Amino acid sequence: MSTSSRRISPLIIVYVTVVLLINSAVVHGADWPIYRGPQHNGITGETNWIADFPATGPKQLWKKSIGIGFSTMTISNGRVYAMGNSGKSGPNANQDTVFCFDADTGKEIWKHTYSCPLEPKYYEGGTLSTPTVDGNVVYTISKMGHLFCLDAADGSVKWQKNMNKDLGFELPTWHFAGSPFVYENMLILNLGDAGVALNKANGEVIWDNGKGICGYSTPFLFTFDGQKCVAILGASHIMGVRISDGEVLWKSPFENDVKVNAADPVIVGNEVFASSGYNFGCVKIKVTGGNVENLWQNKNMRNHMNCSMYWKGYLYGFDETALTCLDFKDGSIKWTERSLGKGALMMSADGRMIIISDKGELAIANADPEKFDLISRAQILPKAKCWTTPILANGKIYARNANGDMVCVDVSG
């Protein structure tokens, strides 16, 4: 064979290189280190997972009992972080515990426990917010205001504060529920009248907007007029707060009879959607400069505590006890599905919804504005109250119920 015939064509080299780059770019897994994920919208970039499983459900990898509560899980660097309360009776009553588990095996790596009452007020009580992982630390806040910065490796306390007793932030009726949000050097919380920012390294206050009653949602990052902001859904207003100094740039009234706004807002461009339960409903506003225009308002979506999802011009969420699809343009109902009760959902970036029913049934469905397009469903948790959002991360789905039953199932592709 001649030398020229053995020579590899440059075109072949280019082709092979492109193929390798494409294959390496396929999303095989993705961590979920904060509440509602890295994009703050409940949508994971992970798409290489199996949605079509038998009626018996996907394979269970492990299960745990983590205590009473509604906190969801976060996943980072092969570890799962979760929270629960020990309950009102027994030798270790009235304690919260932050757990760190091995994501593959469920082996407990560490736990951090502190005194905190169950506070069951017309519900089971227990933990509400979700741990936030930021590099080598984990931030958690209890319903009573115990704020911790924990070492992610071993759970040791780097610093702590009580936001109610130490700093005077007033507890709302159902206590603090929003999760900590990190932006650059700040730890931002939905506490007080319009949020508070702390130095994430030591807990010192950078800015606050008063110590009054807060809402129950988590600060939501967005850009407004070129400025980094957080949307704060307070007790009675939707607000845009500039991160650099805490200035409230705009606000719009949003208040139900019991002042419970728990679901995070949805922001698309300069349009903001907010929804609340207790038969209150939802609104879409348009923000231009400091001016707020009400585009539409109705009762077609009443998110009690879990957030609606925005996908390709439509909203998917739980209108109290019915999974509902709304047209984002005008708020009209496209369809409703009542078999899942008062559940919760997240999505993957290919438009598949990961849904948990209020009785612990996992359902996978395509986000389709024309119909509820079910792919598969199976019972994966004991049939107790389940209002907590499931999490897909690195080929595994994690779910828990109010009693503290937690499972990890395999959906890896």
Helices and strands as residue ranges (DSSP letters): H 3-6, H 10-25, E 43-44, E 59-65, E 74-76, E 79-85, E 95-102, E 108-115, E 132-134, E 137-141, E 146-151, E 157-162, E 181-183, E 186-189, E 196-199, E 205-208, E 220-224, E 227-233, E 237-242, E 248-253, E 266-268, E 271-276, E 281-288, E 291-298, E 309-311, E 314-319, E 322-327, E 333-337, E 344-348, E 352-356, E 361-366, E 373-379, E 391-393, E 396-400, E 405-410
